Amino acid sequence: MQAYMKSSMPFLGVGAAPMRAACRRVFSAVELRSASSWRGAVRSLWRGARYREERYGAIELAGYRRARPFRNLDALGLYEEMVVTGAWWDFVDAIATHRLRELLVLFPRPMRREMLDWGRSADLWKRRSAILCQIGLRDSTDLDLLYRVIEPSLSSPEFFLRKAIGWALREYAWTDTKEVVRYVRAHEQELSSLSRREALKNAAGKA
């Protein structure tokens, strides 16, 4: 697992299903008194992790159902720390496609401003997060936001940005294939071949 993830942090070797089951058992016995205590618990687990699964546990605690009332804009700083210090796709994608998406749905105006800033960030993983934060929203996707966070990374040579662009466009193609085909054609010279290929995977015969 460590070799596959190219991780300097070791693994315990626990699969996703038993890890999540263990988290549920542990978290059910924890009393979450306030938003600050929840954020503190997530941050403590994240920062103190010696094994990668412990950081996965921190992500699970961030999304724990009993913590739902605490997941507001005050949690964004926590998520940002996890994205920047996690700095790898397994951590970042889980946070972007669940926690950031949730905030964007609940607080669209301030989160839109934040994601536009992240889309222009010098940090690769914040950019990737901004591109991926609408995965799964389908016809609720803010298309203007998607295009605006993609634009600063169109010419980037970074694999993880190129892949994210393709993934985000491919996801939106389930909602509007013709629009994604139009966008790819309009930006054919700027988009990498990887982004184009990923974006059009679901478009064959549907445009």
CYANA upper distance limits for C-alpha pairs under 8 A (distance plus 0.5 A):
  1 MET  CA      5 MET  CA      6.67
  1 MET  CA     11 PHE  CA      7.34
  1 MET  CA     13 GLY  CA      7.47
  2 GLN  CA      6 LYS  CA      6.39
  2 GLN  CA      7 SER  CA      5.78
  2 GLN  CA      8 SER  CA      8.03
  2 GLN  CA      9 MET  CA      8.01
  2 GLN  CA     10 PRO  CA      6.57
  2 GLN  CA     11 PHE  CA      6.56
  3 ALA  CA      7 SER  CA      7.14
  9 MET  CA     50 ARG  CA      7.45
  9 MET  CA     51 TYR  CA      6.45
  9 MET  CA     52 ARG  CA      6.52
 10 PRO  CA     50 ARG  CA      7.88
 10 PRO  CA     51 TYR  CA      5.72
 10 PRO  CA     52 ARG  CA      6.68
 11 PHE  CA     51 TYR  CA      5.70
 11 PHE  CA     52 ARG  CA      5.80
 11 PHE  CA     53 GLU  CA      6.93
 12 LEU  CA     51 TYR  CA      6.88
 12 LEU  CA     52 ARG  CA      8.01
 12 LEU  CA     53 GLU  CA      7.30
 14 VAL  CA     18 PRO  CA      7.27
 14 VAL  CA     19 MET  CA      6.59
 14 VAL  CA     53 GLU  CA      7.76
 15 GLY  CA     19 MET  CA      6.55
 16 ALA  CA     20 ARG  CA      6.60
 17 ALA  CA     21 ALA  CA      6.73
 18 PRO  CA     22 ALA  CA      6.56
 19 MET  CA     23 CYS  CA      6.73
 19 MET  CA     53 GLU  CA      7.93
 19 MET  CA     57 GLY  CA      8.09
 20 ARG  CA     24 ARG  CA      6.73
 20 ARG  CA     57 GLY  CA      8.05
 20 ARG  CA     60 GLU  CA      7.81
 21 ALA  CA     25 ARG  CA      6.92
 22 ALA  CA     26 VAL  CA      6.77
 23 CYS  CA     27 PHE  CA      6.36
 23 CYS  CA     57 GLY  CA      6.91
 23 CYS  CA     60 GLU  CA      7.68
 23 CYS  CA     61 LEU  CA      8.22
 24 ARG  CA     28 SER  CA      6.46
 25 ARG  CA     29 ALA  CA      7.57
 26 VAL  CA     30 VAL  CA      7.45
 27 PHE  CA     61 LEU  CA      7.88
 27 PHE  CA     64 TYR  CA      8.49
 32 LEU  CA     37 SER  CA      7.03
 32 LEU  CA     38 TRP  CA      6.42
 32 LEU  CA     66 ARG  CA      8.31
 32 LEU  CA     67 ALA  CA      7.81
 33 ARG  CA     37 SER  CA      6.91
 33 ARG  CA     38 TRP  CA      8.06
 34 SER  CA     38 TRP  CA      6.79
 34 SER  CA     70 PHE  CA      7.84
 35 ALA  CA     39 ARG  CA      6.63
 35 ALA  CA     67 ALA  CA      8.26
 35 ALA  CA     69 PRO  CA      8.37
 35 ALA  CA     70 PHE  CA      5.25
 35 ALA  CA     71 ARG  CA      8.24
 36 SER  CA     40 GLY  CA      6.45
 37 SER  CA     41 ALA  CA      6.58
 38 TRP  CA     42 VAL  CA      6.76
 38 TRP  CA     67 ALA  CA      7.63
 38 TRP  CA     70 PHE  CA      8.07
 39 ARG  CA     43 ARG  CA      6.49
 39 ARG  CA     62 ALA  CA      8.35
 39 ARG  CA     75 ALA  CA      7.63
 39 ARG  CA     78 LEU  CA      7.50
 40 GLY  CA     44 SER  CA      6.41
 41 ALA  CA     45 LEU  CA      6.64
 42 VAL  CA     46 TRP  CA      6.58
 42 VAL  CA     58 ALA  CA      5.69
 42 VAL  CA     59 ILE  CA      8.05
 42 VAL  CA     61 LEU  CA      6.79
 42 VAL  CA     62 ALA  CA      6.77
 43 ARG  CA     47 ARG  CA      6.46
 43 ARG  CA     58 ALA  CA      7.98
 43 ARG  CA     78 LEU  CA      7.57
 44 SER  CA     48 GLY  CA      6.31
 45 LEU  CA     49 ALA  CA      6.42
 45 LEU  CA     54 GLU  CA      7.39
 45 LEU  CA     55 ARG  CA      7.37
 45 LEU  CA     57 GLY  CA      8.19
 45 LEU  CA     58 ALA  CA      6.14
 46 TRP  CA     54 GLU  CA      7.57
 46 TRP  CA     55 ARG  CA      5.65
 46 TRP  CA     58 ALA  CA      5.98
 46 TRP  CA     82 MET  CA      8.10
 49 ALA  CA     54 GLU  CA      5.79
 49 ALA  CA     55 ARG  CA      6.45
 50 ARG  CA     54 GLU  CA      7.54
 51 TYR  CA     55 ARG  CA      7.67
 52 ARG  CA     56 TYR  CA      6.94
 53 GLU  CA     57 GLY  CA      6.59
 54 GLU  CA     58 ALA  CA      6.90
 55 ARG  CA     59 ILE  CA      6.90
 56 TYR  CA     60 GLU  CA      6.76
 56 TYR  CA     91 PHE  CA      7.86
 57 GLY  CA     61 LEU  CA      6.67
 58 ALA  CA     62 ALA  CA      6.68
 59 ILE  CA     63 GLY  CA      6.98
 59 ILE  CA     91 PHE  CA      8.33
 59 ILE  CA     94 ALA  CA      8.17
 59 ILE  CA     95 ILE  CA      7.74
 60 GLU  CA     64 TYR  CA      6.47
 61 LEU  CA     67 ALA  CA      8.37
 62 ALA  CA     67 ALA  CA      7.78
 62 ALA  CA     99 ARG  CA      8.28
 63 GLY  CA     67 ALA  CA      7.48
 63 GLY  CA     68 ARG  CA      7.84
 63 GLY  CA     98 HIS  CA      8.44
 63 GLY  CA     99 ARG  CA      7.53
 64 TYR  CA     68 ARG  CA      7.48
 67 ALA  CA     71 ARG  CA      7.21
 70 PHE  CA     75 ALA  CA      8.15
 71 ARG  CA     75 ALA  CA      6.34
 71 ARG  CA    103 LEU  CA      7.99
 72 ASN  CA     76 LEU  CA      8.04
 72 ASN  CA    103 LEU  CA      7.05
 73 LEU  CA    103 LEU  CA      7.41
 73 LEU  CA    107 PHE  CA      8.12
 75 ALA  CA     79 TYR  CA      6.93
 76 LEU  CA     80 GLU  CA      6.54
 76 LEU  CA    100 LEU  CA      8.29
 77 GLY  CA     81 GLU  CA      6.77
 78 LEU  CA     82 MET  CA      6.88
 79 TYR  CA     83 VAL  CA      6.66
 79 TYR  CA     95 ILE  CA      7.44
 79 TYR  CA     99 ARG  CA      8.11
 79 TYR  CA    100 LEU  CA      8.23
 80 GLU  CA     84 VAL  CA      6.61
 80 GLU  CA    126 LYS  CA      8.16
 81 GLU  CA     85 THR  CA      6.37
 81 GLU  CA     86 GLY  CA      8.37
 82 MET  CA     86 GLY  CA      5.87
 82 MET  CA     91 PHE  CA      8.18
 82 MET  CA     92 VAL  CA      8.09
 83 VAL  CA     87 ALA  CA      6.43
 83 VAL  CA     91 PHE  CA      7.50
 83 VAL  CA     92 VAL  CA      5.72
 83 VAL  CA     95 ILE  CA      7.77
 83 VAL  CA    125 TRP  CA      6.86
 83 VAL  CA    126 LYS  CA      7.19
 83 VAL  CA    129 SER  CA      8.36
 84 VAL  CA    123 ASP  CA      7.91
 84 VAL  CA    125 TRP  CA      6.88
 84 VAL  CA    126 LYS  CA      7.41
 86 GLY  CA     91 PHE  CA      6.45
 86 GLY  CA     92 VAL  CA      7.27
 87 ALA  CA     91 PHE  CA      7.84
 87 ALA  CA     92 VAL  CA      7.24
 87 ALA  CA    125 TRP  CA      6.55
 88 TRP  CA     92 VAL  CA      6.53
 88 TRP  CA    125 TRP  CA      8.01
 89 TRP  CA     93 ASP  CA      6.03
 89 TRP  CA    160 PHE  CA      8.39
 90 ASP  CA     94 ALA  CA      7.00
 91 PHE  CA     95 ILE  CA      6.98
 92 VAL  CA     96 ALA  CA      6.50
 92 VAL  CA    125 TRP  CA      7.38
 92 VAL  CA    129 SER  CA      7.18
 93 ASP  CA     97 THR  CA      6.36
 93 ASP  CA    129 SER  CA      7.38
 93 ASP  CA    132 LEU  CA      7.86
 94 ALA  CA     98 HIS  CA      6.53
 94 ALA  CA     99 ARG  CA      8.12
 95 ILE  CA     99 ARG  CA      5.56
 95 ILE  CA    100 LEU  CA      6.80
 95 ILE  CA    129 SER  CA      8.37
 96 ALA  CA    100 LEU  CA      5.41
 96 ALA  CA    101 ARG  CA      6.91
 96 ALA  CA    129 SER  CA      5.44
 96 ALA  CA    130 ALA  CA      7.81
 96 ALA  CA    132 LEU  CA      6.54
 96 ALA  CA    133 CYS  CA      5.33
 97 THR  CA    101 ARG  CA      6.07
 97 THR  CA    129 SER  CA      8.34
 97 THR  CA    132 LEU  CA      6.60
 97 THR  CA    133 CYS  CA      5.48
 97 THR  CA    134 GLN  CA      7.18
 97 THR  CA    135 ILE  CA      6.24
 97 THR  CA    136 GLY  CA      8.12
 98 HIS  CA    102 GLU  CA      6.49
 98 HIS  CA    133 CYS  CA      8.05
 99 ARG  CA    103 LEU  CA      6.98
100 LEU  CA    104 LEU  CA      6.65
100 LEU  CA    129 SER  CA      8.49
100 LEU  CA    133 CYS  CA      6.22
101 ARG  CA    105 VAL  CA      6.75
101 ARG  CA    133 CYS  CA      5.42
101 ARG  CA    134 GLN  CA      6.22
101 ARG  CA    135 ILE  CA      8.11
102 GLU  CA    106 LEU  CA      6.77
103 LEU  CA    107 PHE  CA      6.13
103 LEU  CA    108 PRO  CA      7.91
103 LEU  CA    111 MET  CA      7.32
104 LEU  CA    108 PRO  CA      5.27
104 LEU  CA    109 ARG  CA      8.44
104 LEU  CA    111 MET  CA      5.76
104 LEU  CA    112 ARG  CA      7.40
104 LEU  CA    133 CYS  CA      8.37
107 PHE  CA    111 MET  CA      6.46
108 PRO  CA    112 ARG  CA      6.22
109 ARG  CA    113 ARG  CA      7.07
110 PRO  CA    114 GLU  CA      6.82
111 MET  CA    115 MET  CA      6.49
112 ARG  CA    116 LEU  CA      6.67
112 ARG  CA    145 LEU  CA      7.61
113 ARG  CA    117 ASP  CA      6.92
114 GLU  CA    118 TRP  CA      6.69
115 MET  CA    119 GLY  CA      6.43
115 MET  CA    130 ALA  CA      5.67
115 MET  CA    149 VAL  CA      7.78
116 LEU  CA    120 ARG  CA      7.23
116 LEU  CA    130 ALA  CA      7.82
116 LEU  CA    145 LEU  CA      7.81
116 LEU  CA    148 ARG  CA      7.56
116 LEU  CA    149 VAL  CA      6.35
117 ASP  CA    121 SER  CA      6.81
118 TRP  CA    126 LYS  CA      5.83
118 TRP  CA    127 ARG  CA      5.92
118 TRP  CA    129 SER  CA      8.24
118 TRP  CA    130 ALA  CA      6.39
118 TRP  CA    149 VAL  CA      8.39
119 GLY  CA    126 LYS  CA      7.34
119 GLY  CA    127 ARG  CA      4.96
119 GLY  CA    128 ARG  CA      8.06
119 GLY  CA    130 ALA  CA      5.92
119 GLY  CA    131 ILE  CA      7.52
119 GLY  CA    148 ARG  CA      8.26
119 GLY  CA    149 VAL  CA      5.08
119 GLY  CA    150 ILE  CA      7.60
119 GLY  CA    152 PRO  CA      7.32
119 GLY  CA    153 SER  CA      8.39
120 ARG  CA    127 ARG  CA      7.10
120 ARG  CA    149 VAL  CA      7.76
120 ARG  CA    152 PRO  CA      6.56
121 SER  CA    126 LYS  CA      7.00
121 SER  CA    127 ARG  CA      6.58
122 ALA  CA    127 ARG  CA      8.39
123 ASP  CA    127 ARG  CA      6.98
124 LEU  CA    128 ARG  CA      6.78
124 LEU  CA    161 LEU  CA      7.90
125 TRP  CA    129 SER  CA      6.52
126 LYS  CA    130 ALA  CA      6.72
127 ARG  CA    131 ILE  CA      6.88
127 ARG  CA    149 VAL  CA      8.02
127 ARG  CA    153 SER  CA      8.34
127 ARG  CA    161 LEU  CA      7.94
128 ARG  CA    132 LEU  CA      6.69
128 ARG  CA    160 PHE  CA      7.63
128 ARG  CA    161 LEU  CA      6.22
128 ARG  CA    164 ALA  CA      6.67
129 SER  CA    133 CYS  CA      6.27
130 ALA  CA    149 VAL  CA      6.82
131 ILE  CA    146 LEU  CA      6.95
131 ILE  CA    149 VAL  CA      6.30
131 ILE  CA    150 ILE  CA      6.58
131 ILE  CA    164 ALA  CA      7.00
131 ILE  CA    165 ILE  CA      7.08
131 ILE  CA    168 ALA  CA      7.19
132 LEU  CA    164 ALA  CA      6.98
132 LEU  CA    165 ILE  CA      8.44
132 LEU  CA    167 TRP  CA      8.34
132 LEU  CA    168 ALA  CA      6.44
134 GLN  CA    141 THR  CA      6.74
134 GLN  CA    142 ASP  CA      8.39
134 GLN  CA    146 LEU  CA      8.22
134 GLN  CA    168 ALA  CA      8.16
135 ILE  CA    168 ALA  CA      6.80
135 ILE  CA    171 GLU  CA      7.04
135 ILE  CA    172 TYR  CA      8.49
136 GLY  CA    171 GLU  CA      7.67
137 LEU  CA    141 THR  CA      5.80
138 ARG  CA    171 GLU  CA      7.76
138 ARG  CA    172 TYR  CA      6.49
138 ARG  CA    174 TRP  CA      7.65
138 ARG  CA    175 THR  CA      6.20
139 ASP  CA    172 TYR  CA      8.42
139 ASP  CA    175 THR  CA      6.35
141 THR  CA    146 LEU  CA      8.27
141 THR  CA    172 TYR  CA      8.18
142 ASP  CA    146 LEU  CA      6.81
143 LEU  CA    147 TYR  CA      6.72
144 ASP  CA    148 ARG  CA      6.61
145 LEU  CA    149 VAL  CA      6.67
146 LEU  CA    150 ILE  CA      6.71
147 TYR  CA    151 GLU  CA      6.54
148 ARG  CA    152 PRO  CA      8.00
149 VAL  CA    153 SER  CA      8.17
150 ILE  CA    154 LEU  CA      6.70
150 ILE  CA    165 ILE  CA      6.93
153 SER  CA    161 LEU  CA      7.23
153 SER  CA    162 ARG  CA      8.28
154 LEU  CA    162 ARG  CA      8.09
154 LEU  CA    190 GLU  CA      6.39
154 LEU  CA    191 LEU  CA      6.15
154 LEU  CA    192 SER  CA      8.14
155 SER  CA    190 GLU  CA      6.28
155 SER  CA    191 LEU  CA      7.15
155 SER  CA    192 SER  CA      7.88
156 SER  CA    161 LEU  CA      7.64
156 SER  CA    162 ARG  CA      7.76
157 PRO  CA    161 LEU  CA      8.43
157 PRO  CA    162 ARG  CA      7.86
158 GLU  CA    162 ARG  CA      6.79
159 PHE  CA    163 LYS  CA      6.50
160 PHE  CA    164 ALA  CA      6.54
161 LEU  CA    165 ILE  CA      6.65
162 ARG  CA    166 GLY  CA      6.90
162 ARG  CA    191 LEU  CA      8.50
162 ARG  CA    192 SER  CA      7.19
162 ARG  CA    194 LEU  CA      6.93
162 ARG  CA    195 SER  CA      5.75
163 LYS  CA    167 TRP  CA      6.63
163 LYS  CA    194 LEU  CA      7.13
163 LYS  CA    195 SER  CA      6.36
163 LYS  CA    198 GLU  CA      7.80
164 ALA  CA    168 ALA  CA      6.54
164 ALA  CA    195 SER  CA      8.28
165 ILE  CA    169 LEU  CA      6.72
165 ILE  CA    195 SER  CA      6.34
165 ILE  CA    199 ALA  CA      8.10
166 GLY  CA    170 ARG  CA      6.47
166 GLY  CA    194 LEU  CA      7.56
166 GLY  CA    195 SER  CA      4.59
166 GLY  CA    196 ARG  CA      6.77
166 GLY  CA    197 ARG  CA      7.67
166 GLY  CA    198 GLU  CA      5.02
166 GLY  CA    199 ALA  CA      4.84
167 TRP  CA    171 GLU  CA      6.63
167 TRP  CA    195 SER  CA      8.23
167 TRP  CA    198 GLU  CA      6.59
167 TRP  CA    199 ALA  CA      6.72
168 ALA  CA    172 TYR  CA      6.89
168 ALA  CA    199 ALA  CA      7.96
169 LEU  CA    173 ALA  CA      6.66
169 LEU  CA    180 VAL  CA      6.88
169 LEU  CA    198 GLU  CA      8.37
169 LEU  CA    199 ALA  CA      5.45
169 LEU  CA    200 LEU  CA      8.47
170 ARG  CA    174 TRP  CA      7.61
170 ARG  CA    180 VAL  CA      8.19
170 ARG  CA    198 GLU  CA      6.82
170 ARG  CA    199 ALA  CA      4.70
170 ARG  CA    200 LEU  CA      6.71
170 ARG  CA    201 LYS  CA      7.18
170 ARG  CA    202 ASN  CA      7.04
171 GLU  CA    175 THR  CA      8.24
171 GLU  CA    199 ALA  CA      8.43
172 TYR  CA    176 ASP  CA      6.82
172 TYR  CA    177 THR  CA      7.93
172 TYR  CA    180 VAL  CA      7.70
173 ALA  CA    177 THR  CA      4.66
173 ALA  CA    178 LYS  CA      8.07
173 ALA  CA    179 GLU  CA      7.97
173 ALA  CA    180 VAL  CA      6.19
173 ALA  CA    199 ALA  CA      8.11
173 ALA  CA    200 LEU  CA      8.30
173 ALA  CA    202 ASN  CA      7.34
173 ALA  CA    203 ALA  CA      7.30
174 TRP  CA    202 ASN  CA      7.84
176 ASP  CA    180 VAL  CA      7.12
177 THR  CA    181 VAL  CA      6.71
177 THR  CA    202 ASN  CA      8.47
177 THR  CA    203 ALA  CA      6.40
177 THR  CA    206 LYS  CA      7.11
177 THR  CA    207 ALA  CA      6.29
178 LYS  CA    182 ARG  CA      6.56
178 LYS  CA    206 LYS  CA      8.24
178 LYS  CA    207 ALA  CA      5.49
179 GLU  CA    183 TYR  CA      6.60
180 VAL  CA    184 VAL  CA      6.61
180 VAL  CA    199 ALA  CA      7.87
180 VAL  CA    200 LEU  CA      8.18
181 VAL  CA    185 ARG  CA      6.67
181 VAL  CA    200 LEU  CA      7.51
181 VAL  CA    203 ALA  CA      7.88
181 VAL  CA    207 ALA  CA      7.56
182 ARG  CA    186 ALA  CA      6.59
183 TYR  CA    187 HIS  CA      6.68
184 VAL  CA    188 GLU  CA      6.07
184 VAL  CA    191 LEU  CA      7.93
184 VAL  CA    196 ARG  CA      6.97
184 VAL  CA    199 ALA  CA      8.20
187 HIS  CA    191 LEU  CA      6.46
188 GLU  CA    192 SER  CA      8.49
188 GLU  CA    196 ARG  CA      8.15
191 LEU  CA    195 SER  CA      6.55
191 LEU  CA    196 ARG  CA      6.78
192 SER  CA    196 ARG  CA      6.76
193 SER  CA    197 ARG  CA      6.46
194 LEU  CA    198 GLU  CA      6.60
195 SER  CA    199 ALA  CA      6.43
196 ARG  CA    200 LEU  CA      6.73
197 ARG  CA    201 LYS  CA      6.75
199 ALA  CA    203 ALA  CA      8.44
200 LEU  CA    204 ALA  CA      7.42
202 ASN  CA    206 LYS  CA      8.39
203 ALA  CA    207 ALA  CA      6.72
